[in-house]
Structure formats: C-alpha cells, structure tokens
Amino acid sequence: VALMVGPLLGELWGVSGIFWLGGAFALGSIGLLLLAVPTPARSVVHRDAQVVGGQIGTVLRNGELLRLDFGIFALHMVMTSLFLAVPLLLRDVAGLATVDHWKVYLPALVLSVAAMIPLIVLAERRGRMKGVFLGAIALVMVAQLGLNTFAGSALAIGAWVFVFFAGFNVLEATLPSLVSKIAPAASKGTAMGIYATSQFAGAFLGGVGGGLAHQHYGLAGVFTFGVVACAAWLGVASGMRRPAPLSQRLLAVGPVSAGEAEALAARLLAVPGVVEAVVVAEEGVAYLKVDPARLDEGALGALGPAAA
C-alpha cells in the first residue's frame, strides 16, 4: 500500500507531508495503546513470544537459524536498495511521472500474490520447502538482472517487478515459518527477536549500500549490489537441511515444582507426535514441538488443563 499510495500523497503534500503523516500514525498508535490495549493483571516472561536474555547465545550458535537470519537480512537489504532504484528507472528510463508509478506497482503486486499461493502450497503441503525456497531466492536475483539489462519500458519494468514480488512474497511468508519449525521449543521468542533484528538491520544497510552504489556506479551498481547479495544468500541457503513438518504448541500445566516439571516433560515426550517438550515450572507452561500429522490430541489433552 505504501509503495502505491506514497507517490500520490507525495504529489499532493510533498516529501514533508509524508513525514508528517508518519508522525501522525505514530501518535495514533500511542493513543491506541493507551485507550484500547488492556494492561495485563500479571506480567510473566512468555518464551513463545519474548526474548530471553540467557538464550541469545544458544540461539546464535544454531547454524540453521543463522541461515534464516542471514536470509531475512539479505531479503530486506535487497528490497530497500531495489526500491531506491526502481522509481528512478520508471522516471528516467520509462518516462513515467512519479504520480503514476502505482500503475506499475499495483498489477505487479496483485499478480505476484496470485503466483505465490501455489508455490506456498507446494512448499508446505507437498514437502518441497527447500526447493521452493531456493527457487524464490533465484527469482529475486533474476528480477534484478532483468531490471539491469531488459528494462526499457514501463511494461518491462512492471514485468520484472512482478518477478521480484513473486519471489519476495514466498520468502517473506516462509522464512518466519522456518524459524518456528527450527527453533528449540522454549526459544521461539528469542529466535524471532534475533530474526526481526536481522530484518531491520538489512533494511538499514540496503538503504546505505544501495545509496552508495548509486552514487558511484549508477542504477547498474544498485542492481549489481542486489545480485551479489542474492548470490551469497543462495550459497548460504543451499546447505540448509530439509525442514521437518513440525509446529510449536503450548500446554498450560498449572503450578508445578521443578521435579514435577521434569517428570511431566518425560511423559509429554511419550505422547505420539511430540518430538520436543520443555516444561518451565515458574511459568506453568509446557513448550512443545509437534508433528501435526502424528499428534495424539487426546493423549496430549489429558496431560494439561488447556492447550493452545
């Protein structure tokens, strides 16, 4: 939406108006938090959603998670640098006024969402995650090669932007899913925190790197910067293990002692379909990693008052 509406608002209000709008959204968000979001009666660490400081080192030593962290870093670095260049390409090469750029972005984005759906189904339901994942990285790289070499008209630019978004959407959807599948049962929040930090670091460096590349080497430099980043990512991702079809589950177990927590974890591991179980006594929660196709829901439910 920002890509499409931004040029229109920029034409109406100028660049300063875009920043005023961002400030207004920020103030509105503060009001929403104050007035609409309830304050919890009791606040406890929730390892499924929060970073636990003591787990950061362990998560950073997990090679499979580091591959994904590098992936989201590279993806957002490439996206930021790409959309520094594409508006200039549309304006200076295709001769399209800035206010009309949405006419290229909108069909490219809508068609890319339609193309994404069968690829996600193929990855998640047919067990082809690694192949689809590597193919999507290749699409992002090919799009930049195309924009650098075959982008003489608005139609051609739109076609390459479609190719980029087709790969980007698949990667944006599958990367968090892979983090959830790979992260240890009680470390998902920490893993996602490091993942999100990598994402925003990539966006920052994409702006800096893309800007420097454009300053010294023009638009070709920006696209080359992105191609090199994708080539490096392909090399890193090619060694990833085929992810198992696992998902994270929580089981509320109520107050338990340390000894009871250890015994309960052993009983949970005996349930068909449970492949990892960590019971945190002070939280009264069991963090599980399960195979949904084999999980015995009845046996799992019998071991705790509530599952989520």
N, C-alpha and C positions, 0 to 999 in steps of 0.2 A: 504493500500500500504506500509506504514511504517513497519508494522509487517512482511510483506513478503520480502521486499527489504532490510530492516535493517540487517538481518543476512548475506545476500550475500555481502553487502557493508562492513560489519564488518570483514568478512573473507578476503576481498580484501585490505582494508585500515586500519583495526584495529579500536578500540574504538575511538582513537583520530581523525581518519578520519571522523567518524560520526559527531563529534562536529565541525570540520572544515566545513563540508557540511552544518550543521545548520547555522553557521555564514555566509556562502556564500548565503544561501537563505535569511537571514535577510538583507544583503547588497543589494541583488537583489530586495527585496521588497521596500527598501528605494528608489532605483533608479526608480522603477515603480511608486511610489507615486510622486516623483519629476517630472518625464517626461511624464507620461501617464494620471494621475488623475488631472482633471482641478480644479482650485481654484474657488469656487463659488463667484459670484459677490456680493451676500448678504448672510450673515450667520445669521440664526434665530434658536431659540430653536424649535425642532420638537418633540413633545411629543410622537409620534408614534415610534420613534427610539432612543431618547435620555433620559438620566436620568435627572429628575427634582428634585433638592435637597429637595424642600418643600414637595414632595410627598413620600419620602422614609419612613417616619414614618407611613403614612396611609397604604402604601403597606405592610409594615412589620406587621401591625395589622390584615391583611387579612388572616384568618386561612386557607382558601382553597389554596391561593398562597403559604403559608408557607409549606403546604404538598408537593407541587410540588418542592419547593426549597430544601426541605429535600430529595426528591426523586432523583433529579439530583446530589445532593451531595453524596448520598449513591451509586448511579449507578457508578459514576466515581471513587469513593473510591474503590469499589469492582473491577472495571476493572483494575485499576492501580496495586492493590495488586495481582490480579489474574495473570497478565502477568509478574509479578515478579516471580511467582511460575511455570507457565506452561513451560517456556523454560527449567527450571531445571528438571521438570518432564520428558520432552521429552529427555533430555540429559542423566539423571542419571537413570531413570526407563526404558524408552523405548530404550535407547542406540542409539538415533538418533543424528547425528552430527549437530551442530548449523547451518551450511550452508544449511542443508536440511529441516529445520523447516518449510519453506514456503510450502513444500509438504503437510503438515498437515493444515496450516492456509488457504491456497487458496481454496481447496474444501469446507472446513467448512464455510468460509465466503460466497462463491458463493451460496451454498445450503441454507444458512441462509437468504440471500436476497430473494431467491425464496419462502422460507417459510413465510417471513414477509409480502409479498404482500396480500395474502388472509386474514391475520389477521388484517391488516390495513383497508382493505375494510370492513370487518365485524365490526370493531370498528367505522369507520367514517360514512359509508353509511347505516348500519343496526342498528345504535343506541346502540351498545354493548360496548361502550368505557370502562366503568368501569370494566366489566368482563374480557375483553381482557387485560386491563392494569394490573389488579391483577394477571391474568394468566401469563403474561410476567415476572412479578417480581418473581413468583414461578418458572418459567423456569430458571432464573438466579441463584436462590438458589439451585435448583435441580442439575444444572450443577456442582456447587461447591461440593455438596455432592457426586456426581458421581466421580469427579476428586479425591476426597479424599479417595474413597473406591474402585472404579472399574476402575482403570486406569493403567493396567499392560502392555499395548502395545500402539504403536503409533496409531493404528486404534481406540482403545478405547478412547484414549485421544482426537483424532480428532472428535469422535462422541460427546463427552461432550463439546468440544469447539464449535461445531455446535449448540448444545442446548443452550449454553451461548449466542452465537451471535444471535440466533433466538429471544430470549427474549430481548437482548440488543438493537437490531435494532428497534424492535417495540417500546420500551421505549424511545429511542433516537429520534424517529420520532414523537411520540405522546405527549411527555412532553412539547415541545415548543408550540404545537397546543393547549394544555390545558391551558397554561399560557395566550395565546392570547384570548381564549374563556372566561376565568375567570377574567382577569384584567379589571379594570374600563376603559371606553372608552378612556379617556385622560391620562392614566397612563401606557400604554403598554410598552413604552420605559423604564420607571423606573422599572417596574416589570421584564422585560427581563434583565436589568442590574443586579438586585439582583440575578436573576436566574443564570446568567453567572458567577457571583462571587461565588455562591454556587458550581457551577460545578468545577471550578478550585481549590477551597478550598478542595473539595472532592478528586480530583486527587492528590493534595499535601499530604493530610492525608492518602490516600491509600498507597502511597509510604512509608511514615513514619511508619504507623501502620503495613502494610504488612512486612516491613523490620524487625521491632521489633518482630513481631510474628514468622517470620522465624528464627531469631537469637535465640529465647528462646524455640520455640516449633517445629521447622522444617516446612516442607511443610504442614503437617496436621494443624499446627497453622494458616497458611495463609488462608487455606480454611475454617477453623472454624471462623476466623475473618470475612470472607465474608458472611458466612451463618448467623452469628449473625446480621450483618448489614442488610441483606435482610429480616430477620425475623422482625427486628424493623421497616423496611420500610413497610412491609406488614401490620403491626399493625397500622401504621400511615395512610397508604393509604386506608385501609378498611373503614374508616369513611368518605371518600370523597363523596360529593354529585354527583349525576349523572349529568354530564355537559350538558348544553343546546347546541343545534347545532347552535351556533352563530359565527359570524366573525366580524372582525374590518373593518371599511370603513372610508375613508377621503372624505370630501367635501370641495372644495375651495369656499369660500363665498365672498372673497374680503374684503376691508376695511369696518368695521362696528364699531359703538360705543358700549359701554357696554350695554346700554338699548336695542339696536337693536340685540345684540348677545343673550341676554336673551329671547327676543321675538322669534328670529329665532329658538332657541333651542326648544321652546314650539311647534312651527309649525313642526319642524322635528320629534318630538315625536309623532305627529299626523299622520305621514305617516305610512301606514300598513307595518309591518315588522321591523320598527325601535324601539328598546327596550331601547336604551340609547343614549343621544345626549348631547355633551358639545361643545359649541362654544367659542373659545378663540379669543377675539376681536383683540388683538395685533398681532396675527398670521394670521388672516383672514381665519381660518380653523375650520371646524366642525369635531369633532371626534365622530364617531358613532359606536354603536354595533347593528348589524342587524341579523335577521333571514332570510337567503337567500331564503328559500322556500316560505316565505310570503312577501318578499320585493316588493314594488311597485316602480320599477325603474323609471317609467315616472314621478310619483309624486316627487320622490327624486331629479331627474334631474332638475325639474322645480324650485327648491329652491336654486340652485347654478350653477355657470357657468361651473364647472368641477368636476367630481368625480373620485376618484382613489381607 
